[in-house]
Amino acid sequence: MKYKIVVEGGFTGITRKYEGEISVSELETSTLIDAMGHGDDSQLNIPDGQAYQVFLQEDAQKYQAVFNEKSMPEAIRRLMAKVKQKKQ
């Protein structure tokens, strides 16, 4: 699965980008795709909060969603943890 995650905002306002490809199981893929349908950009202007723009691509299908720290589903949090661990 290809991914691109852009994290903006926060106290320092420094933008971080994560992009690449990661192996996930079929169950994880299904869970992530389902989670992408729960994006909510209506409350992105949280003072000192972070906004997460998440782009996923599985085969020819592309998915995009925006989350804040409070609205991010657990599946997306796990993906972020995997991406950060992979980067180290």
DSSP file (Angstrom, degrees, kcal/mol; ACC not computed):
  #  RESIDUE AA STRUCTURE BP1 BP2  ACC     N-H-->O    O-->H-N    N-H-->O    O-->H-N    TCO  KAPPA ALPHA  PHI   PSI    X-CA   Y-CA   Z-CA
    1    1 A M              0   0    0      0, 0.0    21,-2.8     0, 0.0     2,-0.3   0.000 360.0 360.0 360.0 133.2    0.0    0.0    0.0
    2    2 A K  E     -AB  21  57A   0     55,-2.4    55,-2.2    19,-0.2     2,-0.3  -0.686 360.0-177.3 -89.7 147.3    1.3    3.5   -0.9
    3    3 A Y  E     -AB  20  56A   0     17,-2.6    17,-2.2    -2,-0.3     2,-0.3  -0.980  22.3-173.9-143.3 154.8    0.8    6.3    1.6
    4    4 A K  E     -AB  19  55A   0     51,-2.1    51,-2.7    -2,-0.3     2,-0.4  -0.926  11.8-176.6-145.6 125.3    1.4   10.0    2.0
    5    5 A I  E     -AB  18  54A   0     13,-3.1    13,-2.5    -2,-0.3     2,-0.5  -0.990   5.7-167.8-127.3 125.5    0.7   11.6    5.3
    6    6 A V  E     -AB  17  53A   0     47,-2.5    47,-2.8    -2,-0.4     2,-0.6  -0.965   4.2-164.4-115.5 122.0    1.1   15.4    5.9
    7    7 A V  E     +AB  16  52A   0      9,-3.0     9,-2.4    -2,-0.5     2,-0.3  -0.928  16.1 175.0-109.4 120.3    1.0   16.6    9.5
    8    8 A E  E     + B   0  51A   0     43,-2.7    43,-2.7    -2,-0.6     2,-0.2  -0.870  36.8  19.2-124.9 156.7    0.4   20.4    9.8
    9    9 A G  E  >  + B   0  50A   0     -2,-0.3     4,-0.6    41,-0.2     5,-0.3  -0.601  54.1 133.7  93.8-149.3   -0.1   22.7   12.7
   10   10 A G  T  4 S-     0   0    0     39,-2.3    38,-0.2    36,-0.3    39,-0.2  -0.221  78.9 -55.1  84.7 178.2    0.8   22.2   16.3
   11   11 A F  T  4 S+     0   0    0     37,-0.5    -1,-0.2     1,-0.2    38,-0.1   0.882 139.8  37.3 -61.0 -41.8    2.6   24.6   18.7
   12   12 A T  T  4 S-     0   0    0     -3,-0.2    -1,-0.2    36,-0.1    -2,-0.2   0.712  96.1-137.8 -87.1 -21.1    5.6   25.0   16.4
   13   13 A G     <  +     0   0    0     -4,-0.6     2,-0.5     1,-0.2    -4,-0.2   0.676  47.0 153.0  73.6  16.9    3.7   24.9   13.1
   14   14 A I        -     0   0    0     -5,-0.3     2,-0.3    -6,-0.1    -1,-0.2  -0.690  39.2-136.8 -84.0 127.1    6.3   22.7   11.4
   15   15 A T        -     0   0    0     -2,-0.5     2,-0.4    -7,-0.1    -7,-0.2  -0.660  18.8-166.1 -84.1 135.1    4.9   20.6    8.6
   16   16 A R  E     -A    7   0A   0     -9,-2.4    -9,-3.0    -2,-0.3     2,-0.4  -0.960   0.3-162.4-121.5 142.4    6.0   17.0    8.5
   17   17 A K  E     -A    6   0A   0     -2,-0.4     2,-0.4   -11,-0.2   -11,-0.2  -0.980   7.5-173.1-127.4 137.0    5.6   14.6    5.5
   18   18 A Y  E     +A    5   0A   0    -13,-2.5   -13,-3.1    -2,-0.4     2,-0.3  -0.998  16.3 165.1-125.7 128.6    5.7   10.9    5.4
   19   19 A E  E     +A    4   0A   0     -2,-0.4     2,-0.3   -15,-0.2   -15,-0.2  -0.999  21.0  78.8-147.5 141.3    5.6    9.1    2.0
   20   20 A G  E     -A    3   0A   0    -17,-2.2   -17,-2.6    -2,-0.3     2,-0.4  -0.991  68.3 -61.9 163.4-153.9    6.3    5.7    0.8
   21   21 A E  E     -A    2   0A   0     -2,-0.3     2,-0.3   -19,-0.2   -19,-0.2  -0.984  40.0-176.4-132.5 142.3    5.1    2.2    0.5
   22   22 A I        -     0   0    0    -21,-2.8     2,-0.5    -2,-0.4    -2,-0.0  -0.992  25.6-121.1-141.4 145.1    4.3   -0.2    3.4
   23   23 A S        +     0   0    0     -2,-0.3     2,-0.3     0, 0.0    -2,-0.0  -0.750  37.0 168.7 -88.2 128.7    3.2   -3.9    3.6
   24   24 A V        -     0   0    0     -2,-0.5    -2,-0.0     3,-0.0     0, 0.0  -0.969  34.2-107.2-135.7 153.4   -0.1   -4.4    5.4
   25   25 A S     >  -     0   0    0     -2,-0.3     4,-2.5     1,-0.1     5,-0.2  -0.204  35.6-105.2 -71.7 168.4   -2.3   -7.5    5.7
   26   26 A E  H  > S+     0   0    0      2,-0.2     4,-2.4     1,-0.2     5,-0.2   0.888 123.1  51.5 -61.4 -39.3   -5.7   -7.8    3.9
   27   27 A L  H  > S+     0   0    0      2,-0.2     4,-2.5     1,-0.2    -1,-0.2   0.926 110.4  47.6 -64.2 -44.9   -7.5   -7.2    7.2
   28   28 A E  H  > S+     0   0    0      2,-0.2     4,-2.8     1,-0.2    -2,-0.2   0.904 111.1  52.2 -62.4 -40.7   -5.4   -4.0    7.9
   29   29 A T  H  X S+     0   0    0     -4,-2.5     4,-2.5     2,-0.2     5,-0.2   0.936 110.7  47.0 -59.8 -47.5   -6.0   -2.8    4.4
   30   30 A S  H  X S+     0   0    0     -4,-2.4     4,-2.1     1,-0.2    -2,-0.2   0.907 113.2  48.8 -61.0 -43.6   -9.8   -3.3    4.8
   31   31 A T  H  X S+     0   0    0     -4,-2.5     4,-2.3     2,-0.2    -2,-0.2   0.897 112.0  48.8 -64.4 -42.1   -9.7   -1.5    8.2
   32   32 A L  H  X S+     0   0    0     -4,-2.8     4,-1.8     2,-0.2    -2,-0.2   0.920 110.6  49.8 -64.9 -44.2   -7.7    1.4    6.8
   33   33 A I  H  X S+     0   0    0     -4,-2.5     4,-0.5     1,-0.2    -2,-0.2   0.904 112.0  48.7 -62.6 -40.7  -10.0    1.9    3.9
   34   34 A D  H >< S+     0   0    0     -4,-2.1     3,-1.2     1,-0.2    -1,-0.2   0.913 109.4  52.8 -63.0 -42.7  -13.0    1.9    6.2
   35   35 A A  H >< S+     0   0    0     -4,-2.3     3,-2.0     1,-0.3    -1,-0.2   0.811  97.1  66.6 -64.2 -30.4  -11.3    4.4    8.5
   36   36 A M  H >< S+     0   0    0     -4,-1.8     3,-0.9     1,-0.3    -1,-0.3   0.740  91.5  63.7 -65.1 -21.2  -10.7    6.7    5.6
   37   37 A G  T << S+     0   0    0     -3,-1.2    -1,-0.3    -4,-0.5    -2,-0.2   0.473  93.0  64.6 -79.1  -1.0  -14.4    7.2    5.3
   38   38 A H  T <   +     0   0    0     -3,-2.0    -1,-0.2    -4,-0.1    -2,-0.1   0.138  69.0 137.3-109.4  18.9  -14.5    8.8    8.7
   39   39 A G    <   -     0   0    0     -3,-0.9     2,-0.3    25,-0.1    28,-0.2  -0.338  30.7-171.3 -65.0 147.4  -12.4   11.9    8.0
   40   40 A D        +     0   0    0     26,-1.8     3,-0.5     1,-0.1    28,-0.1  -0.845  19.6 169.4-146.0 102.7  -13.7   15.1    9.5
   41   41 A D    >   +     0   0    0     -2,-0.3     3,-1.0     1,-0.2     4,-0.1   0.321  60.1  94.3 -95.2   9.8  -12.2   18.4    8.5
   42   42 A S  T 3  S+     0   0    0      1,-0.2     3,-0.2     2,-0.1    -1,-0.2   0.731  92.1  37.8 -72.9 -21.4  -15.0   20.5   10.2
   43   43 A Q  T 3  S+     0   0    0     -3,-0.5    -1,-0.2     1,-0.1     3,-0.2  -0.137  76.8 119.6-120.9  38.2  -13.0   20.9   13.4
   44   44 A L    <   +     0   0    0     -3,-1.0     2,-1.4     1,-0.2    -1,-0.1   0.714  55.7  80.0 -76.9 -18.7   -9.4   21.3   12.1
   45   45 A N        +     0   0    0     -3,-0.2    -1,-0.2    -4,-0.1     5,-0.0  -0.283  57.4 150.0 -88.1  53.2   -8.9   24.7   13.6
   46   46 A I    >   -     0   0    0     -2,-1.4     3,-2.6    -3,-0.2   -36,-0.3  -0.732  58.6-103.7 -81.3 127.0   -8.1   23.5   17.1
   47   47 A P  T 3  S-     0   0    0      0, 0.0     3,-0.1     0, 0.0   -36,-0.1  -0.306 102.3  -6.3 -55.1 128.1   -5.7   25.9   18.8
   48   48 A D  T 3  S+     0   0    0    -38,-0.2   -37,-0.5     1,-0.2     2,-0.1   0.617 108.6 134.0  59.4  14.9   -2.2   24.4   18.7
   49   49 A G    <   -     0   0    0     -3,-2.6   -39,-2.3   -39,-0.2     2,-0.4  -0.453  53.4-120.4 -89.0 166.0   -3.7   21.2   17.3
   50   50 A Q  E     -B    9   0A   0    -41,-0.3    19,-0.8    -2,-0.1     2,-0.4  -0.846  12.9-149.4-109.6 144.6   -2.4   19.2   14.4
   51   51 A A  E     -BC   8  68A   0    -43,-2.7   -43,-2.7    -2,-0.4     2,-0.6  -0.925   9.9-154.7-110.2 137.9   -4.2   18.3   11.2
   52   52 A Y  E     -BC   7  67A   0     15,-3.3    15,-2.5    -2,-0.4     2,-0.6  -0.951   4.6-165.2-117.5 113.8   -3.4   15.0    9.4
   53   53 A Q  E     -BC   6  66A   0    -47,-2.8   -47,-2.5    -2,-0.6     2,-0.5  -0.892  16.2-167.0 -95.9 119.7   -4.0   14.8    5.6
   54   54 A V  E     -BC   5  65A   0     11,-3.0    11,-2.2    -2,-0.6     2,-0.4  -0.935  11.8-177.9-117.4 126.7   -3.9   11.1    4.8
   55   55 A F  E     +BC   4  64A   0    -51,-2.7   -51,-2.1    -2,-0.5     2,-0.4  -0.990   7.5 179.4-121.7 126.8   -3.6    9.7    1.2
   56   56 A L  E     -BC   3  63A   0      7,-2.6     7,-3.1    -2,-0.4     2,-0.4  -0.955  10.0-167.9-126.4 147.5   -3.6    6.0    0.6
   57   57 A Q  E     +BC   2  62A   0    -55,-2.2   -55,-2.4    -2,-0.4     2,-0.5  -0.974   5.9 179.2-136.9 123.9   -3.5    4.0   -2.6
   58   58 A E  E >  S- C   0  61A   0      3,-2.1     3,-2.0    -2,-0.4     2,-0.2  -0.975  70.2 -46.4-123.6 114.2   -4.2    0.3   -2.9
   59   59 A D  T 3  S-     0   0    0     -2,-0.5   -57,-0.1     1,-0.3     0, 0.0  -0.466 124.2 -23.9  57.6-124.7   -3.8   -1.0   -6.5
   60   60 A A  T 3  S+     0   0    0     -2,-0.2     2,-0.3    -3,-0.1    -1,-0.3   0.537 116.9 101.4 -93.0  -6.9   -5.7    1.5   -8.6
   61   61 A Q  E <   -C   58   0A   0     -3,-2.0    -3,-2.1     2,-0.0     2,-0.4  -0.631  54.4-163.3 -83.7 132.2   -7.9    2.8   -5.8
   62   62 A K  E     -C   57   0A   0     -2,-0.3     2,-0.4    -5,-0.2    -5,-0.2  -0.929   4.9-171.1-117.0 141.7   -7.0    6.1   -4.2
   63   63 A Y  E     -C   56   0A   0     -7,-3.1    -7,-2.6    -2,-0.4     2,-0.4  -0.973   3.2-177.1-132.1 143.9   -8.3    7.3   -0.8
   64   64 A Q  E     +C   55   0A   0     -2,-0.4     2,-0.3    -9,-0.2    -9,-0.2  -0.999   9.6 158.1-143.2 138.0   -8.0   10.7    0.9
   65   65 A A  E     -C   54   0A   0    -11,-2.2   -11,-3.0    -2,-0.4     2,-0.4  -0.985  27.0-139.3-153.6 159.5   -9.2   12.0    4.3
   66   66 A V  E     +C   53   0A   0     -2,-0.3   -26,-1.8   -13,-0.2     2,-0.3  -0.986  24.9 174.4-124.8 133.9   -8.4   14.7    6.8
   67   67 A F  E     -C   52   0A   0    -15,-2.5   -15,-3.3    -2,-0.4     2,-0.2  -0.900  19.5-146.0-131.2 159.3   -8.3   14.2   10.5
   68   68 A N  E  >  -C   51   0A   0     -2,-0.3     4,-1.1   -17,-0.2     3,-0.2  -0.653  45.9 -88.3-112.0-178.6   -7.4   16.1   13.6
   69   69 A E  T  4 S+     0   0    0    -19,-0.8   -18,-0.1     1,-0.2     3,-0.1   0.823 127.2  42.6 -60.1 -31.7   -5.9   14.7   16.8
   70   70 A K  T  4 S+     0   0    0      1,-0.2    -1,-0.2     3,-0.0    -3,-0.0   0.775 115.6  45.8 -87.0 -27.3   -9.3   13.9   18.3
   71   71 A S  T  4 S+     0   0    0     -3,-0.2    -2,-0.2   -31,-0.1    -1,-0.2   0.474  79.4 118.1 -97.4  -1.6  -11.0   12.5   15.2
   72   72 A M     <  -     0   0    0     -4,-1.1   -33,-0.1    -3,-0.1    -5,-0.0  -0.515  63.5-127.9 -72.5 122.6   -8.2   10.2   14.0
   73   73 A P    >>  -     0   0    0      0, 0.0     4,-1.8     0, 0.0     3,-0.5  -0.255  19.8-112.8 -65.7 156.1   -9.4    6.5   13.9
   74   74 A E  H 3> S+     0   0    0      1,-0.2     4,-2.4     2,-0.2     5,-0.2   0.846 115.3  59.8 -58.5 -36.9   -7.3    3.9   15.7
   75   75 A A  H 3> S+     0   0    0      1,-0.2     4,-1.8     2,-0.2    -1,-0.2   0.886 106.5  46.7 -61.5 -38.8   -6.4    2.2   12.4
   76   76 A I  H <> S+     0   0    0     -3,-0.5     4,-2.5     2,-0.2    -1,-0.2   0.871 109.9  53.9 -71.1 -37.0   -4.8    5.5   11.1
   77   77 A R  H  X S+     0   0    0     -4,-1.8     4,-2.2     2,-0.2    -2,-0.2   0.908 108.6  49.2 -61.8 -41.5   -2.9    5.9   14.4
   78   78 A R  H  X S+     0   0    0     -4,-2.4     4,-2.4     2,-0.2    -2,-0.2   0.900 109.9  51.3 -65.0 -39.9   -1.5    2.4   14.0
   79   79 A L  H  X S+     0   0    0     -4,-1.8     4,-2.7     2,-0.2    -2,-0.2   0.927 109.1  51.1 -61.2 -44.6   -0.4    3.2   10.4
   80   80 A M  H  X S+     0   0    0     -4,-2.5     4,-2.7     1,-0.2     5,-0.2   0.909 109.3  50.6 -58.9 -42.8    1.3    6.3   11.7
   81   81 A A  H  X S+     0   0    0     -4,-2.2     4,-2.4     2,-0.2    -1,-0.2   0.916 111.3  48.1 -62.5 -43.2    3.2    4.3   14.3
   82   82 A K  H  X S+     0   0    0     -4,-2.4     4,-2.6     2,-0.2    -2,-0.2   0.913 112.1  49.4 -62.5 -42.7    4.3    1.8   11.6
   83   83 A V  H  X S+     0   0    0     -4,-2.7     4,-1.9     2,-0.2    -2,-0.2   0.925 112.7  46.5 -63.7 -45.5    5.4    4.6    9.3
   84   84 A K  H  X S+     0   0    0     -4,-2.7     4,-1.0     1,-0.2    -1,-0.2   0.889 113.3  49.4 -65.3 -38.4    7.4    6.3   12.1
   85   85 A Q  H  < S+     0   0    0     -4,-2.4     3,-0.5    -5,-0.2    -2,-0.2   0.905 110.7  50.3 -66.4 -41.3    9.0    3.0   13.2
   86   86 A K  H  < S+     0   0    0     -4,-2.6    -1,-0.2     1,-0.2    -2,-0.2   0.856 106.1  56.8 -63.2 -36.0    9.9    2.2    9.5
   87   87 A K  H  <        0   0    0     -4,-1.9    -1,-0.2     1,-0.3    -2,-0.2   0.773 360.0 360.0 -68.9 -26.8   11.5    5.6    9.2
   88   88 A Q     <        0   0    0     -4,-1.0    -1,-0.3    -3,-0.5    -2,-0.2   0.488 360.0 360.0 -75.5 360.0   13.9    5.1   12.1
